Every structure is written in structure tokens, then in C-alpha cells.
Amino acid sequence: MTRLEHRKHELTVGQLAERSGVAVSALHFYEAKGLISSRRTAGNQRRFSRDTLRRVSFIKVSQRVGIPLADIRDALATLPEERTPTVADWARLSDLWRTDLDARIRQLERLRDDLTECIGCGCLSINKCALANPYDRLGDEGPGPRRLLVEAADAAEARGQDGAPRERCDMSSCV
């Protein structure tokens, strides 16, 4: 395809937004973050190659499963420019994230199971509740109501020796 024919098949930002279901502002954001690129016309209008539509779809799907934009950008940087990525390209990228996604799924399943156990017993025990005190971290700080002691100390610090509220000062005024 000649350069002129190639340009006839480019998409405006509005066309890309309509075809991809992504807002124009999001496309501008993706471009600013290096996820997609465009060329500028003599009139300074953006023109996107047709392969950008697949890249935007890939970004949307990747975000939906929780992949951070920095990781998406790094993955897209490995794809060839000016050609539509192949099924093999996409498979290679998804394999990169499979281990991370599997680990996050296991973590979410543990959280779900802990939540079910916690709601089922109803205790919210500071000693053994997996949600209120995971791995009994508060127990390592010593006996007593650790969270309440911190809150009480903060409240006492906010009052003066006579029990009256202290003035709070910042650089410009006191209240």
C-alpha cells in the first residue's frame, strides 16, 4: 500500500473513539502516556493508523483485568509498529501476565474466604479476625487495645495539661 493509500485509511480521533467505545479524552490520555501514537496533519489534527483500534481494545481488556497502565505500555512497546498485531503477538503478551493474574486471583479467593469466615462468626475478634487483625499484627505490639491506645494518645495530645483543647497553629493562623 502506498503512503497516500495508507493515509486514506487512517482514523481521526473521533472515529477512533466511536469505533473503540473510548472517550476522546481517554485517547488523548493514552497518547500522552505513550500507549498509542498518532501523526499530525498540516492542520495539527491527529490521525491514527488502523492498528491503533486493536491497541485500544487491548488496553481496555488489560485494564479490565487489572493490569497497570505502565505494564500495558511496556507490553505494547514490544509490538511491531504500523501493522496490526497478530494472534501470536497477543498470546505472547497475555502469557506474560498470566502468573501475576493467577497470584492475584488466589489472593482475592483468600480474602473472600476470610470475609465469609469473619461474617459467619460475627466476632471481629482483635486476636483472631483475619480481616480486623491479619496475622495478629497488633498482638506483636503488646497487650491491650492497641488501636484504642493510639487514638487515646492522639486525643490527649490534642488537649493541653488542663484538659482544654489546644490551639492548632499552621504557618498562617491559629484556630
FENPE-V921770 format. One record per residue. N is the residue number from 1. RES is the residue in one small letter. PHI is phi in whole degrees, -180 to 180 (* if undefined). PSI is psi as a letter, one per 20 degrees, with the letter a starting at -180 (999 if undefined). BURIAL is # if it has 16 or more other C-alpha atoms within 10 Angstrom, else .. Layout:
n=N res=RES phi=PHI psi=PSI burial=BURIAL
n=N res=RES phi=PHI psi=PSI burial=BURIAL
This chain:
n=1 res=m phi=* psi=p burial=.
n=2 res=t phi=-73 psi=r burial=.
n=3 res=r phi=-60 psi=g burial=.
n=4 res=l phi=-65 psi=g burial=.
n=5 res=e phi=-63 psi=h burial=.
n=6 res=h phi=-61 psi=g burial=.
n=7 res=r phi=-68 psi=h burial=.
n=8 res=k phi=-66 psi=h burial=.
n=9 res=h phi=-97 psi=j burial=.
n=10 res=e phi=-74 psi=r burial=#
n=11 res=l phi=-111 psi=q burial=#
n=12 res=t phi=-77 psi=r burial=#
n=13 res=v phi=-63 psi=h burial=#
n=14 res=g phi=-66 psi=g burial=.
n=15 res=q phi=-66 psi=g burial=.
n=16 res=l phi=-63 psi=g burial=#
n=17 res=a phi=-63 psi=g burial=#
n=18 res=e phi=-64 psi=g burial=.
n=19 res=r phi=-70 psi=h burial=.
n=20 res=s phi=-93 psi=i burial=#
n=21 res=g phi=77 psi=j burial=.
n=22 res=v phi=-111 psi=p burial=.
n=23 res=a phi=-63 psi=q burial=.
n=24 res=v phi=-56 psi=g burial=.
n=25 res=s phi=-62 psi=h burial=.
n=26 res=a phi=-68 psi=h burial=.
n=27 res=l phi=-64 psi=g burial=#
n=28 res=h phi=-62 psi=g burial=#
n=29 res=f phi=-62 psi=g burial=.
n=30 res=y phi=-58 psi=g burial=#
n=31 res=e phi=-67 psi=g burial=.
n=32 res=a phi=-62 psi=h burial=.
n=33 res=k phi=-87 psi=j burial=.
n=34 res=g phi=81 psi=j burial=#
n=35 res=l phi=-83 psi=h burial=#
n=36 res=i phi=-135 psi=r burial=#
n=37 res=s phi=-140 psi=q burial=#
n=38 res=s phi=-138 psi=r burial=#
n=39 res=r phi=-110 psi=r burial=.
n=40 res=r phi=-108 psi=p burial=.
n=41 res=t phi=-79 psi=r burial=.
n=42 res=a phi=-60 psi=h burial=.
n=43 res=g phi=-89 psi=j burial=.
n=44 res=n phi=66 psi=k burial=.
n=45 res=q phi=-94 psi=q burial=.
n=46 res=r phi=-76 psi=q burial=#
n=47 res=r phi=-134 psi=p burial=#
n=48 res=f phi=-111 psi=p burial=#
n=49 res=s phi=-70 psi=q burial=#
n=50 res=r phi=-63 psi=h burial=#
n=51 res=d phi=-65 psi=i burial=#
n=52 res=t phi=-63 psi=h burial=#
n=53 res=l phi=-60 psi=g burial=#
n=54 res=r phi=-68 psi=h burial=.
n=55 res=r phi=-64 psi=g burial=#
n=56 res=v phi=-64 psi=g burial=#
n=57 res=s phi=-61 psi=g burial=.
n=58 res=f phi=-62 psi=g burial=.
n=59 res=i phi=-61 psi=g burial=#
n=60 res=k phi=-60 psi=g burial=#
n=61 res=v phi=-65 psi=g burial=.
n=62 res=s phi=-63 psi=g burial=#
n=63 res=q phi=-64 psi=h burial=.
n=64 res=r phi=-60 psi=h burial=.
n=65 res=v phi=-94 psi=j burial=.
n=66 res=g phi=92 psi=j burial=.
n=67 res=i phi=-78 psi=p burial=#
n=68 res=p phi=-64 psi=q burial=.
n=69 res=l phi=-59 psi=h burial=#
n=70 res=a phi=-62 psi=g burial=.
n=71 res=d phi=-68 psi=h burial=.
n=72 res=i phi=-65 psi=g burial=#
n=73 res=r phi=-60 psi=g burial=#
n=74 res=d phi=-61 psi=g burial=.
n=75 res=a phi=-67 psi=g burial=#
n=76 res=l phi=-64 psi=h burial=#
n=77 res=a phi=-66 psi=i burial=.
n=78 res=t phi=-85 psi=i burial=.
n=79 res=l phi=-85 psi=q burial=#
n=80 res=p phi=-70 psi=q burial=.
n=81 res=e phi=-81 psi=q burial=.
n=82 res=e phi=62 psi=k burial=.
n=83 res=r phi=-147 psi=q burial=.
n=84 res=t phi=-68 psi=p burial=#
n=85 res=p phi=-61 psi=q burial=#
n=86 res=t phi=-88 psi=r burial=.
n=87 res=v phi=-59 psi=h burial=.
n=88 res=a phi=-64 psi=h burial=.
n=89 res=d phi=-60 psi=g burial=.
n=90 res=w phi=-67 psi=h burial=.
n=91 res=a phi=-63 psi=g burial=.
n=92 res=r phi=-61 psi=g burial=.
n=93 res=l phi=-68 psi=g burial=.
n=94 res=s phi=-67 psi=h burial=.
n=95 res=d phi=-63 psi=h burial=.
n=96 res=l phi=-60 psi=h burial=.
n=97 res=w phi=-98 psi=i burial=.
n=98 res=r phi=-57 psi=g burial=.
n=99 res=t phi=-62 psi=g burial=.
n=100 res=d phi=-63 psi=g burial=.
n=101 res=l phi=-65 psi=g burial=.
n=102 res=d phi=-61 psi=g burial=.
n=103 res=a phi=-65 psi=g burial=.
n=104 res=r phi=-67 psi=h burial=.
n=105 res=i phi=-63 psi=g burial=.
n=106 res=r phi=-61 psi=g burial=.
n=107 res=q phi=-64 psi=g burial=.
n=108 res=l phi=-66 psi=h burial=.
n=109 res=e phi=-64 psi=g burial=.
n=110 res=r phi=-62 psi=g burial=.
n=111 res=l phi=-62 psi=g burial=.
n=112 res=r phi=-60 psi=g burial=.
n=113 res=d phi=-66 psi=h burial=.
n=114 res=d phi=-64 psi=g burial=#
n=115 res=l phi=-65 psi=g burial=.
n=116 res=t phi=-61 psi=g burial=.
n=117 res=e phi=-64 psi=g burial=.
n=118 res=c phi=-67 psi=g burial=#
n=119 res=i phi=-66 psi=h burial=.
n=120 res=g phi=-63 psi=h burial=.
n=121 res=c phi=-86 psi=h burial=.
n=122 res=g phi=74 psi=j burial=.
n=123 res=c phi=-84 psi=h burial=.
n=124 res=l phi=48 psi=l burial=.
n=125 res=s phi=-62 psi=p burial=.
n=126 res=i phi=-63 psi=h burial=#
n=127 res=n phi=-76 psi=g burial=.
n=128 res=k phi=-124 psi=i burial=.
n=129 res=c phi=-70 psi=p burial=#
n=130 res=a phi=-70 psi=i burial=#
n=131 res=l phi=-96 psi=g burial=#
n=132 res=a phi=-72 psi=h burial=#
n=133 res=n phi=-148 psi=m burial=.
n=134 res=p phi=-58 psi=p burial=.
n=135 res=y phi=58 psi=k burial=.
n=136 res=d phi=51 psi=l burial=.
n=137 res=r phi=-61 psi=h burial=.
n=138 res=l phi=-67 psi=h burial=#
n=139 res=g phi=-63 psi=h burial=.
n=140 res=d phi=-69 psi=i burial=.
n=141 res=e phi=-88 psi=i burial=.
n=142 res=g phi=113 psi=r burial=.
n=143 res=p phi=-75 psi=r burial=.
n=144 res=g phi=100 psi=r burial=.
n=145 res=p phi=-78 psi=n burial=.
n=146 res=r phi=-55 psi=g burial=.
n=147 res=r phi=-68 psi=h burial=.
n=148 res=l phi=-68 psi=h burial=.
n=149 res=l phi=-64 psi=h burial=.
n=150 res=v phi=-67 psi=g burial=.
n=151 res=e phi=-64 psi=g burial=.
n=152 res=a phi=-65 psi=g burial=.
n=153 res=a phi=-64 psi=g burial=.
n=154 res=d phi=-64 psi=g burial=.
n=155 res=a phi=-66 psi=g burial=.
n=156 res=a phi=-65 psi=h burial=.
n=157 res=e phi=-65 psi=h burial=.
n=158 res=a phi=-73 psi=i burial=.
n=159 res=r phi=-104 psi=q burial=.
n=160 res=g phi=-81 psi=a burial=.
n=161 res=q phi=-60 psi=h burial=.
n=162 res=d phi=-83 psi=j burial=.
n=163 res=g phi=89 psi=i burial=.
n=164 res=a phi=-81 psi=q burial=.
n=165 res=p phi=-59 psi=p burial=.
n=166 res=r phi=-80 psi=q burial=.
n=167 res=e phi=-74 psi=p burial=.
n=168 res=r phi=-102 psi=p burial=.
n=169 res=c phi=-116 psi=q burial=.
n=170 res=d phi=-120 psi=a burial=.
n=171 res=m phi=-69 psi=h burial=.
n=172 res=s phi=-107 psi=h burial=.
n=173 res=s phi=-162 psi=r burial=.
n=174 res=c phi=-113 psi=q burial=.
n=175 res=v phi=-119 psi=999 burial=.
